[in-house]
Amino acid sequence: MKWSNMTFLVRRGMSSIWHNRVMSFASFCIIMVSLLLFGLSGLVAYNFNVIIGNIEDKNEILVFVENDAEPYKLAHIADVIAANSLTERVVFRSKEEAWDLQRERMGAEYSVLFEHLDENPMPSTYIVTINDLSMIEQAVDDFSQIEGVEQVNAPYDFAHFLTSMSNNLGIVGIAVLVALIVVCLVIVYNTTRTSVFARRQEINIMRGVGATNTFIKLPFFIEGMLIGVIAGGASWFLTKAAYESVISVFAGDLSIWQVLGMVDVLSFDDVQWLALALNCLAGAFIGALGTVFSMGKHLKS
Amino acid sequence: MVELKNVDVRYRERGGVEALNDINIKIEDGEFVFIVGSSGAGKSTLLKLLTRENQPTSGRVFVNGYNLSKLKGSKVLMLRRSIGMIFQDFRLIPNLTVYENVAFVLRVTDKSKRFIRQRVPYVLNLVGLSNRAKAYPSQLSGGEQQRVAIARAFASDPGLIIADEPTGNLDPELSYGIVEVLKDINQCGTTVIMVTHEHDIVKYFGGRIISLKDGSVAFDDTIGGGDEVE
């Protein structure tokens, strides 16, 4: 195709947005709302993951070392724990620190209980955070077999609850996402089909004078893509406004964050350019794809 | 050249109704032919055969050197590009100017920008619409819109122009002007087939007349013009 004819078709696609403004506006709204739903779902899903991640980070496996362990043995235990592939983080708590902590927790009211003890009864402890809660049994088993380890305590019930919640949330998230994609595609497809149907005479004229399918489709493709990009930009703006207003409401009550274990809630500013690019790309893709499918069906009929 | 040999068309979806029955027509290059007949006589079916929108149930159709029975895919596009079509309802693209409507058919055939710049003003001048090049179809009268349609049909210099009731939506005085333009184009060597039910026009201009009745050729002969107007 000659360059001048190509630019004509591109210009035509652009001007058609205005000439068919009612249908363009309908397509714009549908794509914008679809992307808004996607965007908000994505942000909610991300923050849910952060919540669960934060809660998971608070789980701790306590590896108690034998009371008479020599320093070299302590170092060996630390090395073996750190070398385990499930280990995320290891913190050492000495006998003295454990003792101080215990007394602090019990408070002055019970201080009399400790007055007659001759020696520190608390063992040295490694506090281990693992990277996969579903493997907590495996980790406990591994740590128990290290020479010099007296006992290993782990929050099994809590870990199982979090693992199950994380899995269920994942399934629900995927189901919601798939449902959203299907609903959005069906709506976008039908809207563009209506748009194509409204311009069937124009298409028939083009066919009548011997235009190829590519020649007929190109302006519609450009039009659909541009509407998609504009809708993507608008949905980005709405997503930003909606997300930031929700965050500001929650930010007014810091205790909610503390309950949720979220200190580092996702700031929209951190992802805004990525979100804008994704919105525009997704909009262009949905708009172009919807148009091409609808056109293809119309041209075949 | 247009030739139909022993052509039958039956519509299965209408219970096997015979739309055309044993049609044999041969139209030589450069002829001007009127096709007349009442509603249901088979005029539209005949035109759809020539543009390969329909295929005959039996028989063979040849248009501009193409054997339409064997025509597939991109060859159908090539056939349509070799025919200029004019319709009763003009069928102009509403959001393109007169100039762009005419240029559109040249863009479809991937003509150069330079060629388009030369050809479009020429054909617009031929139909007397040089001064309306920037107007949109909605800003034109019916007669002017039909002239644009004629300019578009002639722009790619096709060997054959088919005009399907081109005067059907126009006042009688404008109708004669439209046929005059088609006659001028015919003088350039282009074959013109004009379907009409307006007998006055046919009698006025004369020439070869093919009359269809109940799907068959009832009359195919040449009559004189002008003096036969009642």
Interface residues (C-beta under 8 A of the other chain):
Chain A: M1 K2 S4 N5 F8 L9 S15 S16 H19 Q201 E202 N204 I205 M206 R207 G208 V209 G210 A211 T212 F215
Chain B: T51 S74 L77 M78 L79 R80 R81 M85 R91 L92 I93 P94 N95 F104 V105 R107 V108 T109 D110 K111 S112 K113 R152
